[in-house]
Amino acid sequence: MAQPSGVPSAAPELVLETDAGSTPMSPSRTYHVGRDPLCEICLDDARVSWHHAVLRPDGDHWTVQDEGSTNGTWADGHRVREWSVGPGSELRFGSATDGPRALLLDRGPAAAAPPVGPLADAPPPAPPPAAAPAAPAGVSGPSLTGTFRRPTSIRQVPASTAVRIGRADDNDLVIDDLVVSRRHAELRALPDGTHEIHDLGSHNGTYLNGVRTGRAAVSEGDIIGIGHTALCLVGGRLQEYTDTGEVSLDVQDLTVTVDRGRKTLLDHVSFPVGARCLLAVVGPSGAGKSTLLGALTGLRPADHGTVLYDGRDLYRDYAELRSRIGLVPQDDILHAQLTVRRALSYAAELRFPQDTAKAERQARVDEVITELGLDQRAGQPIHSLSGGQRKRVSVALELLTKPSLLFLDEPTSGLDPGMDRSVMHMLRGLADDGRTVIVVTHSVLSLDVCDRVLVLAPGGRTAWYGPPQETLPFFGFDQWPEAFEAFEAQRGRDWAGQFSASPEYRRYVRGAARLPQQAGERHSGAFAAPPPPKAQSWGSQLSTLVRRYAAALGADRTFLAIMIALPFVMGAMARALAGGSLTRESAMNVLLILCVGAVLTGAANAVRELVKERTIYQRERAVGLSRSAYLMSKVAVLGAITTAQAAVLTLVALYGVDTNAPGGRGVLLPPLAEIILATALLSFTAMMLGLLVSALVRKEEVTMPLLVLIAIVQVVFCGALLRLDGAPVIGQIAWLVPSRWALGAMAGTVDLGAIVPGALTADPLFAHDLRVWLLDLGMLAALSVLFGVLVVRLLRRHEPAIMRK
């Protein structure tokens, strides 16, 4: 950001000393002070504003000018807006007493001489910092990163004993991080003087150079990743580096193509993002914003290019680094029926290690609730909150694991201007608190709170990257609608070429890139990351998911009312037809109504359950949710409800009714028990069919018409209306219809052929025979398994692209 002063100056050459080092100051330039990594004097302190002050030559002296900072600039003990300074002047930023300190010194030999006059009491300059130890080999430009600039601690590694690492206080190296297990790993010394890392069965894994490992040899400069901590063995000493969240992101030459390279979605996009930066990505529809989001999060890696996460290759080390990336999709990622606190508590159970105590999880939940200003809303159901408050809850969920990078996709979509502004100010606060925040948005109402704006032109090319206040002037427009109209109307214009040839490109992209350009390509087809670690065991995940799903259903009063009423209504209809006994006139219709009722209750329970939670499933799957545990939680809860409904339906319809079964006995059990069993199995199989439909469709709105279609198919192909035995084609199609086998089992129980003689009831599947009856029930069970297998396959189709490689 250094600028020529434009006027020859007689101001002296100075040296500015800070805790981070020395900066020679030439009188031919100006120097910016702030938290922005692009500033010549970058001060890493929350009290310092992004652009805090400017030091500029002024005639024969230097002047410091405050740039409207929040917490002020002090020169020689006075808060100033503009102040003359010279050799011996002490500056403080953000606080007069303990803010980051800078001391101006004469660059010549006289620098060692004590100042005279009113500056005689100024404290001596801080000594230059000692050179940092060698950093991990897998990091580009470690001195320019937030994590690897200097070790958090350095300890000697014992030559004969192991260093135990974990969250518990009795470990040799204690890592205070909830995603770290109590007993996480050991660094063991071997007799030949080398070392190896052993994972101790941790839930979130131990990583060596970005790859999860159970046991591996550790070489000089290797990076051992445990939670948010990186450990490096250098010269017999263990260097600890902590990712506090103040990380940079360097995006280099990202390209994404589809249709075998014939269509480009993202075209050589490059830009740097500094620590604590709030970046907005804007552009017309189809400009590649969502594609860029997938490439930056690693969920859909770019075909070419590199993303450097604080000096580390995100794609190479994705298995380790993905846990430090938070993503808030456009749709809410929490169950709206639950209260804020309860929803976050269930999420914490799924994301934190199994050995995390309930009190520890709850403390973290309370912390993010307070941080997002949700204290007064913690006991409210999420569906009762405003749109902006619901978005805060989704952000709170992602903050549970303290991600360093937070991505948001259209967080203000559908919000009024006031809520839009509120959400953007919330994101500004999150960035100021020590995170890098990137938001993809169509809204341009609050871009002024951002530090940088990335504008993508149609074709996925960079039309602008820089401060928001300079964006519209660069394009030559006064309003954003004019700019967006120009993007659409002038599709042939080389927006990217115009920007790459501009001084702004050299200043904000090329000149601001803090890490060296990486060579080589990344091909998403060849890039295969292992599935994310499961913080909880399969059984623990299932327990949490079952409790959460049951709580969500229990809070849905509309669902409860329909669930209770439907079997009673259908059972009452069957009872009205049955009268006191099953006769020639009523038997077939009663059994048909039982089949239809069982199908409707089972399918209606499940047909919306997967599609309405798709966004939640996709996000949780990306952070370690077990696909089978998720499906089994649905099967367990809905299966129990469906079975109970089927029993109620049958009892209301047939309790006390003479079934006219041969000798008053069924094939194996009492007639009523056998019919309840057949109805329950049919209802359960219909529930699995409903889950299959829910996994298949893309929109919740189409499930109701498909539910009607399912009911019609069950009626037509059950065997009550058409003779299916021996019928070509339709007879084979009927094998896949659950009601065909359920009606056969019920008919066999009461010996329907004897009650209603005729060609239709002469179906072999209606026989009053144990083997036939078991075949009917066995086919219902087999269809349930088949539908379940298909659901698992379809769930995989809806997962992030990286997890399907």
PyMOL commands that set and color helices and strands:
alter all, ss='L'
color gray80, all
select helices_A, chain A and resi 109-112+117-119+142-144+289-297+318-324+340-351+358-371+375-377+382-384+387-399+417-432+447-449+468-475+480-489+495-500+503-510+538-554+557-578+587-606+611-622+627-654+662-664+671-696+700-716+730-736+738-750+752-755+760-762+764-766+770-797+801-804
alter helices_A, ss='H'
color red, helices_A
select strands_A, chain A and resi 3-4+14-18+21-25+29-34+41-42+53-58+61-66+73-75+78-80+82-85+90-93+101-106+153-156+163-166+173-174+185-189+195-199+206-208+211-213+215-218+223-226+229-234+237-242+249-258+263-273+278-282+304-309+312-313+325-328+405-409+436-440+452-457+461-466
alter strands_A, ss='S'
color yellow, strands_A
deselect
rebuild
show_as cartoon
